[in-house]
Amino acid sequence: MKTIGLIGAGHIGSQLARLAVKNGYDVVISNSRGPETLADLIGELGPRARAATPDEAAKAGDIVVVTIPLKNVGDVPVAPLAGKIVIDTNNYYPQRDGHIPELDNESTTTAELLQAHLPASKVVKAFNHIYAAQLTTDGKPAGSKDRRALVIAGDDAGAKATVTALLDQFGFDTVDAGPLKEGWRIQRDTPGYGPRRTAEELRKDLAAARRYADH
Ligand SMILES: NC(=O)c1ccc[n+]([C@@H]2O[C@H](COP(=O)([O-])OP(=O)(O)OC[C@H]3O[C@@H](n4cnc5c(N)ncnc54)[C@H](OP(=O)(O)O)[C@@H]3O)[C@@H](O)[C@H]2O)c1
Protein backbone atom coordinates (compact mmCIF):
# COMPACT_ATOMS: atom_id res chain seq x y z
CA MET A 1 0.00 0.00 0.00
CA LYS A 2 1.64 3.19 -1.19
CA THR A 3 -0.96 5.78 -2.14
CA ILE A 4 -3.80 7.26 -0.14
CA GLY A 5 -6.56 8.93 -2.14
CA LEU A 6 -8.63 11.60 -0.46
CA ILE A 7 -12.07 12.76 -1.49
CA GLY A 8 -12.43 15.90 0.59
CA ALA A 9 -9.63 18.32 1.44
CA GLY A 10 -11.13 20.26 4.32
CA HIS A 11 -10.34 20.04 8.04
CA ILE A 12 -10.08 16.26 8.15
CA GLY A 13 -8.88 15.62 4.60
CA SER A 14 -5.96 18.04 4.86
CA GLN A 15 -4.95 16.67 8.27
CA LEU A 16 -5.03 13.07 7.06
CA ALA A 17 -2.96 14.15 4.06
CA ARG A 18 -0.36 15.62 6.44
CA LEU A 19 -0.25 12.41 8.47
CA ALA A 20 -0.02 10.27 5.34
CA VAL A 21 2.86 12.26 3.85
CA LYS A 22 4.68 12.27 7.19
CA ASN A 23 4.40 8.49 7.26
CA GLY A 24 5.80 8.03 3.76
CA TYR A 25 2.66 7.65 1.66
CA ASP A 26 1.92 9.34 -1.61
CA VAL A 27 -1.28 11.37 -1.47
CA VAL A 28 -3.78 12.25 -4.18
CA ILE A 29 -6.25 14.76 -2.79
CA SER A 30 -9.45 16.21 -4.23
CA ASN A 31 -12.32 18.52 -3.41
CA SER A 32 -15.48 19.77 -5.13
CA ARG A 33 -14.05 22.96 -6.64
CA GLY A 34 -11.16 21.49 -8.62
CA PRO A 35 -7.45 20.67 -8.21
CA GLU A 36 -6.29 24.24 -8.91
CA THR A 37 -7.91 25.37 -5.63
CA LEU A 38 -5.60 23.03 -3.69
CA ALA A 39 -2.31 24.64 -4.75
CA ASP A 40 -1.46 26.02 -1.28
CA LEU A 41 -2.06 22.68 0.42
CA ILE A 42 -0.02 20.81 -2.20
CA GLY A 43 2.78 23.36 -1.75
CA GLU A 44 2.76 22.64 1.97
CA LEU A 45 2.58 18.85 1.56
CA GLY A 46 5.44 18.70 -0.94
CA PRO A 47 6.40 16.28 -3.70
CA ARG A 48 4.57 13.25 -2.32
CA ALA A 49 1.21 15.00 -2.84
CA ARG A 50 -0.78 15.96 -5.90
CA ALA A 51 -4.20 17.47 -6.39
CA ALA A 52 -6.75 15.77 -8.62
CA THR A 53 -10.44 15.30 -9.26
CA PRO A 54 -12.41 12.95 -6.99
CA ASP A 55 -12.48 10.40 -9.81
CA GLU A 56 -8.68 10.51 -10.16
CA ALA A 57 -8.15 10.34 -6.39
CA ALA A 58 -10.44 7.31 -6.26
CA LYS A 59 -8.49 5.62 -9.08
CA ALA A 60 -5.06 6.43 -7.65
CA GLY A 61 -5.61 5.43 -4.03
CA ASP A 62 -4.73 1.99 -2.71
CA ILE A 63 -6.90 3.15 0.17
CA VAL A 64 -9.34 6.03 -0.34
CA VAL A 65 -10.74 8.29 2.37
CA VAL A 66 -14.16 9.90 1.90
CA THR A 67 -14.28 12.98 4.11
CA ILE A 68 -16.98 15.34 2.88
CA PRO A 69 -20.30 16.64 4.20
CA LEU A 70 -22.56 13.60 4.51
CA LYS A 71 -25.23 15.11 2.27
CA ASN A 72 -22.77 14.79 -0.66
CA VAL A 73 -21.83 11.11 -0.40
CA GLY A 74 -24.03 10.37 -3.41
CA ASP A 75 -21.44 12.25 -5.53
CA VAL A 76 -18.60 9.85 -4.62
CA PRO A 77 -17.42 7.98 -7.74
CA VAL A 78 -18.48 4.35 -7.59
CA ALA A 79 -16.65 2.36 -10.30
CA PRO A 80 -13.05 3.37 -9.46
CA LEU A 81 -13.58 2.40 -5.83
CA ALA A 82 -14.73 -1.17 -6.57
CA GLY A 83 -12.74 -3.69 -4.54
CA LYS A 84 -10.95 -0.98 -2.54
CA ILE A 85 -10.87 -0.13 1.13
CA VAL A 86 -12.76 3.13 1.64
CA ILE A 87 -12.43 4.94 4.95
CA ASP A 88 -15.52 6.89 5.96
CA THR A 89 -14.99 9.78 8.40
CA ASN A 90 -18.41 11.31 7.90
CA ASN A 91 -20.91 12.40 10.52
CA TYR A 92 -24.53 13.43 10.33
CA TYR A 93 -25.46 16.99 11.21
CA PRO A 94 -29.05 17.72 10.13
CA GLN A 95 -28.37 21.49 10.25
CA ARG A 96 -25.69 21.00 7.59
CA ASP A 97 -26.87 17.87 5.80
CA GLY A 98 -30.64 18.29 5.90
CA HIS A 99 -32.80 15.61 7.51
CA ILE A 100 -32.11 12.05 6.39
CA PRO A 101 -35.06 10.00 7.74
CA GLU A 102 -33.19 6.66 7.99
CA LEU A 103 -30.54 8.35 10.15
CA ASP A 104 -33.12 10.23 12.21
CA ASN A 105 -34.91 6.97 13.00
CA GLU A 106 -31.59 5.09 13.27
CA SER A 107 -32.60 2.33 10.87
CA THR A 108 -29.13 2.72 9.36
CA THR A 109 -25.82 4.43 10.06
CA THR A 110 -23.72 6.97 8.19
CA ALA A 111 -21.16 4.40 7.03
CA GLU A 112 -23.86 1.97 5.90
CA LEU A 113 -25.19 4.75 3.65
CA LEU A 114 -21.76 5.06 2.02
CA GLN A 115 -21.47 1.25 1.80
CA ALA A 116 -24.86 1.12 0.05
CA HIS A 117 -23.58 3.72 -2.43
CA LEU A 118 -20.35 1.70 -2.93
CA PRO A 119 -21.56 -1.92 -2.89
CA ALA A 120 -18.30 -3.35 -4.29
CA SER A 121 -16.03 -1.45 -1.86
CA LYS A 122 -14.96 -2.34 1.67
CA VAL A 123 -16.07 0.58 3.81
CA VAL A 124 -14.44 1.08 7.20
CA LYS A 125 -15.62 3.79 9.58
CA ALA A 126 -12.68 5.66 11.13
CA PHE A 127 -11.51 9.12 12.23
CA ASN A 128 -15.08 10.35 12.79
CA HIS A 129 -14.83 11.18 16.51
CA ILE A 130 -11.58 13.12 16.78
CA TYR A 131 -11.30 16.86 16.15
CA ALA A 132 -9.34 17.49 12.99
CA ALA A 133 -6.62 19.52 14.73
CA GLN A 134 -5.91 16.65 17.14
CA LEU A 135 -5.05 14.25 14.34
CA THR A 136 -1.59 15.78 14.12
CA THR A 137 -1.11 16.49 17.84
CA ASP A 138 -2.48 13.45 19.70
CA GLY A 139 -0.71 10.54 18.01
CA LYS A 140 2.02 8.70 19.94
CA PRO A 141 4.24 5.71 19.16
CA ALA A 142 2.81 2.23 19.80
CA GLY A 143 3.14 1.18 23.41
CA SER A 144 3.15 4.77 24.79
CA LYS A 145 1.40 5.21 28.12
CA ASP A 146 -2.17 6.54 27.76
CA ARG A 147 -2.03 6.36 23.98
CA ARG A 148 -5.19 7.74 22.40
CA ALA A 149 -7.48 5.19 20.74
CA LEU A 150 -9.87 5.60 17.83
CA VAL A 151 -12.88 3.47 16.91
CA ILE A 152 -13.28 1.58 13.68
CA ALA A 153 -16.28 -0.35 12.38
CA GLY A 154 -16.61 -2.42 9.25
CA ASP A 155 -17.94 -5.60 7.68
CA ASP A 156 -14.67 -6.85 6.16
CA ALA A 157 -12.10 -8.24 8.60
CA GLY A 158 -9.16 -7.83 6.21
CA ALA A 159 -10.03 -4.20 5.52
CA LYS A 160 -10.29 -3.53 9.25
CA ALA A 161 -6.86 -5.10 9.84
CA THR A 162 -5.37 -2.81 7.19
CA VAL A 163 -7.00 0.28 8.70
CA THR A 164 -5.89 -0.77 12.19
CA ALA A 165 -2.30 -0.94 10.94
CA LEU A 166 -2.68 2.50 9.35
CA LEU A 167 -4.04 4.00 12.56
CA ASP A 168 -1.16 2.47 14.49
CA GLN A 169 1.29 4.05 12.07
CA PHE A 170 -0.50 7.39 12.45
CA GLY A 171 -0.11 7.15 16.24
CA PHE A 172 -3.35 5.69 17.55
CA ASP A 173 -4.61 2.47 19.14
CA THR A 174 -7.77 1.01 17.66
CA VAL A 175 -11.00 -0.19 19.22
CA ASP A 176 -13.14 -2.33 16.93
CA ALA A 177 -16.84 -1.59 17.44
CA GLY A 178 -17.83 -4.50 15.19
CA PRO A 179 -19.73 -4.35 11.90
CA LEU A 180 -20.74 -1.08 10.22
CA LYS A 181 -24.17 -1.23 11.81
CA GLU A 182 -22.52 -0.80 15.23
CA GLY A 183 -21.06 2.53 14.12
CA TRP A 184 -23.93 4.33 15.83
CA ARG A 185 -22.08 3.74 19.11
CA ILE A 186 -19.61 6.47 18.15
CA GLN A 187 -21.97 8.86 16.37
CA ARG A 188 -22.66 12.47 17.37
CA ASP A 189 -23.74 12.86 21.03
CA THR A 190 -22.37 9.51 22.25
CA PRO A 191 -19.90 9.46 25.19
CA GLY A 192 -16.86 8.61 23.05
CA TYR A 193 -17.54 11.29 20.42
CA GLY A 194 -14.89 13.98 20.84
CA PRO A 195 -12.98 13.44 24.07
CA ARG A 196 -9.49 12.00 24.24
CA ARG A 197 -9.77 8.36 25.27
CA THR A 198 -7.52 5.34 25.75
CA ALA A 199 -8.67 2.01 24.33
CA GLU A 200 -9.96 0.87 27.69
CA GLU A 201 -11.97 4.08 28.20
CA LEU A 202 -13.31 3.98 24.68
CA ARG A 203 -14.59 0.40 25.10
CA LYS A 204 -16.59 1.61 28.11
CA ASP A 205 -17.92 4.54 26.09
CA LEU A 206 -19.08 2.24 23.31
CA ALA A 207 -20.86 0.01 25.82
CA ALA A 208 -22.54 3.06 27.43
CA ALA A 209 -23.78 4.58 24.13
CA ARG A 210 -27.54 5.03 23.79
CA ARG A 211 -29.78 5.41 20.78
CA TYR A 212 -31.11 8.93 20.08
CA ALA A 213 -34.61 7.76 20.98
CA ASP A 214 -33.37 6.78 24.45
CA HIS A 215 -31.67 10.10 25.21
N1 LIG B 1 -13.94 18.84 11.39
C1 LIG B 1 -13.80 17.86 12.25
O1 LIG B 1 -13.14 18.03 13.30
C2 LIG B 1 -14.41 16.52 11.96
C3 LIG B 1 -14.07 15.45 12.82
C4 LIG B 1 -14.51 14.17 12.51
C5 LIG B 1 -15.33 13.95 11.42
N2 LIG B 1 -15.72 15.00 10.63
C6 LIG B 1 -16.61 14.70 9.49
O2 LIG B 1 -15.76 14.46 8.35
C7 LIG B 1 -16.36 15.04 7.18
C8 LIG B 1 -15.46 16.15 6.66
O3 LIG B 1 -15.38 17.13 7.65
P1 LIG B 1 -14.47 18.42 7.49
O4 LIG B 1 -14.57 19.16 8.76
O5 LIG B 1 -13.15 18.05 6.94
O6 LIG B 1 -15.30 19.22 6.38
P2 LIG B 1 -14.89 20.57 5.61
O7 LIG B 1 -13.74 21.20 6.29
O8 LIG B 1 -16.15 21.32 5.40
O9 LIG B 1 -14.35 20.02 4.20
C9 LIG B 1 -15.20 19.32 3.33
C10 LIG B 1 -14.41 18.95 2.11
O10 LIG B 1 -15.24 18.14 1.27
C11 LIG B 1 -15.16 18.64 -0.05
N3 LIG B 1 -16.37 18.27 -0.76
C12 LIG B 1 -17.64 18.68 -0.51
N4 LIG B 1 -18.48 18.12 -1.38
C13 LIG B 1 -17.73 17.33 -2.19
C14 LIG B 1 -18.02 16.52 -3.28
N5 LIG B 1 -19.29 16.36 -3.70
N6 LIG B 1 -17.00 15.87 -3.89
C15 LIG B 1 -15.73 16.04 -3.49
N7 LIG B 1 -15.39 16.80 -2.43
C16 LIG B 1 -16.38 17.45 -1.80
C17 LIG B 1 -14.98 20.12 0.12
O11 LIG B 1 -14.49 20.66 -1.07
P3 LIG B 1 -14.82 22.19 -1.48
O12 LIG B 1 -14.28 23.02 -0.38
O13 LIG B 1 -14.11 22.35 -2.79
O14 LIG B 1 -16.31 22.26 -1.59
C18 LIG B 1 -13.97 20.15 1.26
O15 LIG B 1 -12.67 19.93 0.78
C19 LIG B 1 -17.73 15.54 7.61
O16 LIG B 1 -18.70 14.55 7.35
C20 LIG B 1 -17.57 15.79 9.10
O17 LIG B 1 -18.79 15.70 9.80
C21 LIG B 1 -15.26 16.28 10.87
PDBQT file of the ligand as one rigid body, heavy atoms in Angstrom, charges set to zero:
ROOT
HETATM    1  N1  LIG A 301     -13.941  18.845  11.386  1.00  0.00    +0.000 N 
HETATM    2  C1  LIG A 301     -13.795  17.861  12.248  1.00  0.00    +0.000 C 
HETATM    3  O1  LIG A 301     -13.136  18.031  13.300  1.00  0.00    +0.000 OA
HETATM    4  C2  LIG A 301     -14.411  16.517  11.957  1.00  0.00    +0.000 A 
HETATM    5  C3  LIG A 301     -14.068  15.449  12.820  1.00  0.00    +0.000 A 
HETATM    6  C4  LIG A 301     -14.506  14.167  12.509  1.00  0.00    +0.000 A 
HETATM    7  C5  LIG A 301     -15.328  13.954  11.422  1.00  0.00    +0.000 A 
HETATM    8  N2  LIG A 301     -15.718  14.997  10.634  1.00  0.00    +0.000 N 
HETATM    9  C6  LIG A 301     -16.608  14.698   9.486  1.00  0.00    +0.000 C 
HETATM   10  O2  LIG A 301     -15.760  14.461   8.354  1.00  0.00    +0.000 OA
HETATM   11  C7  LIG A 301     -16.362  15.036   7.178  1.00  0.00    +0.000 C 
HETATM   12  C8  LIG A 301     -15.464  16.145   6.658  1.00  0.00    +0.000 C 
HETATM   13  O3  LIG A 301     -15.380  17.131   7.649  1.00  0.00    +0.000 OA
HETATM   14  P1  LIG A 301     -14.473  18.422   7.485  1.00  0.00    +0.000 P 
HETATM   15  O4  LIG A 301     -14.570  19.158   8.760  1.00  0.00    +0.000 OA
HETATM   16  O5  LIG A 301     -13.147  18.049   6.943  1.00  0.00    +0.000 OA
HETATM   17  O6  LIG A 301     -15.302  19.216   6.375  1.00  0.00    +0.000 OA
HETATM   18  P2  LIG A 301     -14.894  20.568   5.614  1.00  0.00    +0.000 P 
HETATM   19  O7  LIG A 301     -13.739  21.200   6.289  1.00  0.00    +0.000 OA
HETATM   20  O8  LIG A 301     -16.151  21.322   5.399  1.00  0.00    +0.000 OA
HETATM   21  O9  LIG A 301     -14.355  20.016   4.197  1.00  0.00    +0.000 OA
HETATM   22  C9  LIG A 301     -15.198  19.325   3.330  1.00  0.00    +0.000 C 
HETATM   23  C10 LIG A 301     -14.407  18.950   2.111  1.00  0.00    +0.000 C 
HETATM   24  O10 LIG A 301     -15.242  18.144   1.269  1.00  0.00    +0.000 OA
HETATM   25  C11 LIG A 301     -15.156  18.641  -0.052  1.00  0.00    +0.000 C 
HETATM   26  N3  LIG A 301     -16.368  18.273  -0.758  1.00  0.00    +0.000 N 
HETATM   27  C12 LIG A 301     -17.644  18.685  -0.508  1.00  0.00    +0.000 A 
HETATM   28  N4  LIG A 301     -18.482  18.116  -1.379  1.00  0.00    +0.000 NA
HETATM   29  C13 LIG A 301     -17.727  17.335  -2.192  1.00  0.00    +0.000 A 
HETATM   30  C14 LIG A 301     -18.024  16.520  -3.281  1.00  0.00    +0.000 A 
HETATM   31  N5  LIG A 301     -19.292  16.355  -3.695  1.00  0.00    +0.000 N 
HETATM   32  N6  LIG A 301     -17.004  15.867  -3.895  1.00  0.00    +0.000 NA
HETATM   33  C15 LIG A 301     -15.728  16.040  -3.489  1.00  0.00    +0.000 A 
HETATM   34  N7  LIG A 301     -15.394  16.796  -2.429  1.00  0.00    +0.000 NA
HETATM   35  C16 LIG A 301     -16.383  17.449  -1.796  1.00  0.00    +0.000 A 
HETATM   36  C17 LIG A 301     -14.983  20.123   0.116  1.00  0.00    +0.000 C 
HETATM   37  O11 LIG A 301     -14.493  20.661  -1.073  1.00  0.00    +0.000 OA
HETATM   38  P3  LIG A 301     -14.818  22.192  -1.484  1.00  0.00    +0.000 P 
HETATM   39  O12 LIG A 301     -14.281  23.024  -0.375  1.00  0.00    +0.000 OA
HETATM   40  O13 LIG A 301     -14.109  22.353  -2.791  1.00  0.00    +0.000 OA
HETATM   41  O14 LIG A 301     -16.312  22.261  -1.592  1.00  0.00    +0.000 OA
HETATM   42  C18 LIG A 301     -13.975  20.151   1.259  1.00  0.00    +0.000 C 
HETATM   43  O15 LIG A 301     -12.671  19.925   0.780  1.00  0.00    +0.000 OA
HETATM   44  C19 LIG A 301     -17.734  15.541   7.611  1.00  0.00    +0.000 C 
HETATM   45  O16 LIG A 301     -18.703  14.549   7.352  1.00  0.00    +0.000 OA
HETATM   46  C20 LIG A 301     -17.569  15.791   9.101  1.00  0.00    +0.000 C 
HETATM   47  O17 LIG A 301     -18.795  15.698   9.798  1.00  0.00    +0.000 OA
HETATM   48  C21 LIG A 301     -15.258  16.281  10.868  1.00  0.00    +0.000 A 
ENDROOT
TORSDOF 0
